[in-house]
Amino acid sequence: MPTSYKTVLTVATYGVVLLSTPLVAGHFIEKATRTQCLAHDWPTHLHQNHLDFCKEFGYPTKQGQL
């Protein structure tokens, strides 16, 4: 018996969702990281650690592009 079209559509839909979720999540994480580096939105005692992170990964900060 051939596979029903509903099964094929369901599997295809799940496949698209599973493949696109990391891409969408990555976009939002990237945007949040960029915003945090620009705003210096972190605890004072971790300031240098975060600036080093932003510099290492090429995110702009208040001082400009590092």
C-alpha positions as CSV (number, residue, x, y, z in Angstrom):
1,M,0.0,0.0,0.0
2,P,1.5,3.4,-1.0
3,T,2.2,6.0,1.7
4,S,-0.6,8.4,2.1
5,Y,-0.1,12.1,1.2
6,K,-0.9,13.1,4.7
7,T,2.1,11.1,6.0
8,V,4.4,12.6,3.4
9,L,3.2,16.1,4.2
10,T,3.6,15.6,7.9
11,V,7.2,14.2,7.5
12,A,8.0,17.1,5.1
13,T,6.6,19.7,7.5
14,Y,8.6,18.3,10.5
15,G,11.7,18.2,8.4
16,V,11.4,21.9,7.4
17,V,10.7,22.8,11.1
18,L,13.6,20.8,12.4
19,L,16.0,22.2,9.8
20,S,14.9,25.8,10.1
21,T,14.8,26.1,13.9
22,P,18.6,26.3,14.4
23,L,18.8,29.0,11.7
24,V,16.1,31.1,13.2
25,A,17.5,30.7,16.7
26,G,21.0,31.5,15.5
27,H,19.7,34.7,14.0
28,F,18.1,35.9,17.2
29,I,21.1,34.9,19.3
30,E,23.4,36.8,16.9
31,K,21.1,39.9,17.1
32,A,21.0,39.7,21.0
33,T,24.8,39.4,21.2
34,R,25.3,42.4,18.9
35,T,22.8,44.4,20.9
36,Q,24.5,43.5,24.2
37,C,28.0,44.4,22.9
38,L,26.7,47.8,21.7
39,A,24.9,48.6,24.9
40,H,27.5,47.1,27.3
41,D,24.6,45.3,28.9
42,W,26.5,43.2,31.5
43,P,27.6,43.2,35.1
44,T,30.3,45.7,35.9
45,H,32.7,43.1,37.4
46,L,32.6,41.2,34.1
47,H,33.1,44.2,31.9
48,Q,36.6,43.3,30.5
49,N,35.6,39.7,29.9
50,H,32.7,40.8,27.8
51,L,34.7,43.4,25.9
52,D,37.3,40.7,25.1
53,F,34.5,38.4,23.8
54,C,33.1,41.2,21.6
55,K,36.5,42.0,20.3
56,E,37.4,38.3,19.6
57,F,34.2,37.7,17.6
58,G,34.1,41.0,15.8
59,Y,31.1,42.6,17.4
60,P,30.9,46.4,17.5
61,T,30.9,48.1,20.9
62,K,30.3,51.7,22.2
63,Q,33.9,52.5,21.3
64,G,33.3,51.4,17.7
65,Q,34.2,48.4,15.7
66,L,37.0,46.4,17.5
